[in-house]
Amino acid sequence: MDDAVLPGGYLLIGVARRTLRGPGVLAIQLAGLVAWVTVTLVAVAAGGRTGAWLVAFGWLVHAGWDLVNHRTGRVAPRGYAEFCGVLDAALGGMMILAIMTTT
């Protein structure tokens, strides 16, 4: 359930911090949300190994997203983006190892 609520919460953080005001910032964040939801739905529909690979790469891509947010200081606080980026990269890496070691 958290995965369905958190993206909207992050946008609310951006509104509260007034970091969505720059040119194109809100549009980029909303495009990221649409991409995240799309990949999630495709992973669920695909299921099995394909779904697992999509989730693993989704974690890694999100780590990159966090890195961009950390460097720009947009939407999420920098410390949170740093923590989330490290966590996302670790989870994505562990998922890849798990996928590669199972049959």
Secondary structure in CASP SS format (residue, H / E / C, confidence):
PFRMAT SS
TARGET T0000
AUTHOR 0000-0000-0000
METHOD secondary structure of the structure
MODEL  1
M C 1.00
D H 1.00
D H 1.00
A H 1.00
V H 1.00
L H 1.00
P H 1.00
G H 1.00
G H 1.00
Y H 1.00
L H 1.00
L H 1.00
I H 1.00
G H 1.00
V H 1.00
A H 1.00
R H 1.00
R C 1.00
T C 1.00
L C 1.00
R C 1.00
G C 1.00
P C 1.00
G C 1.00
V H 1.00
L H 1.00
A H 1.00
I H 1.00
Q H 1.00
L H 1.00
A H 1.00
G H 1.00
L H 1.00
V H 1.00
A H 1.00
W H 1.00
V H 1.00
T H 1.00
V H 1.00
T H 1.00
L H 1.00
V H 1.00
A H 1.00
V H 1.00
A H 1.00
A H 1.00
G C 1.00
G H 1.00
R H 1.00
T H 1.00
G H 1.00
A H 1.00
W H 1.00
L H 1.00
V H 1.00
A H 1.00
F H 1.00
G H 1.00
W H 1.00
L H 1.00
V H 1.00
H H 1.00
A H 1.00
G H 1.00
W H 1.00
D H 1.00
L H 1.00
V H 1.00
N H 1.00
H H 1.00
R H 1.00
T H 1.00
G C 1.00
R C 1.00
V C 1.00
A C 1.00
P C 1.00
R H 1.00
G H 1.00
Y H 1.00
A H 1.00
E H 1.00
F H 1.00
C H 1.00
G H 1.00
V H 1.00
L H 1.00
D H 1.00
A H 1.00
A H 1.00
L H 1.00
G H 1.00
G H 1.00
M H 1.00
M H 1.00
I H 1.00
L H 1.00
A H 1.00
I H 1.00
M H 1.00
T H 1.00
T C 1.00
T C 1.00
END
